[in-house]
Amino acid sequence: MKKILFITLLFIYVSAFAQQTQEKNAVNQKTILKVTSSPNPFTDYTQIYFYNKKDQKVLLIVKNLLGKTVYTYRFNSKKGNNSIPFYRDGLVSGIYIYSIQTDEEIISKRLVIR
């Protein structure tokens, strides 16, 4: 009798834990993958590439190292491979941080302008 009760309680505990793990994984799934820029470092122009798992609105934000936003671009990305052209347009040489932002996530990377 004790063994049956123990096995039943163990089964209930394991089932509850498995459901919680699946819920957490569903919430934390990334939709933006493989974010890169090429060429990097660049002098006049670079292309920012990323893979998107679904159609959604995306915001590209470029900031200097002091955190000041120097460029923003909002567009509708498609499912699959996407690219965004980025031109220097008067920015001084240095390191910048670019972010790809959706409603669910933000991915940041580094840009170097020569």
C-alpha positions, 0 to 999 in steps of 0.5 A: 500500500505504501509503495502504491501511494509513493509511486502515485505521489511521485508520478503526480510530482513528475507530471507537474514539473514536466508541465512547468518546464514546457510552459517556461520553454514556450515563453522563452523561445526566441524568434530572432536568430543569427544576427550578424553584420557584414562587413564589420568593421566598415567605412561607409556601409554595412548590411545587418542580417538576421533570421526571423521565425515569423512575420513581425514588426522589427525596430533597428536601433543604433546607439553610441557608447554613451547610450545616445540613439543615433539611428532608428529604423522600423519595418515589417520583417518577413519569416526567414532571412532578412537584411537591413542596409546601414549607412554611416551617414556622418557618424564618426569612427568608433564603436556603436551598439545596434539592437534588433527589437521585437515585441518579445525580445531585444538582441544587441551586437557591436558595430565598428566604423573605421 
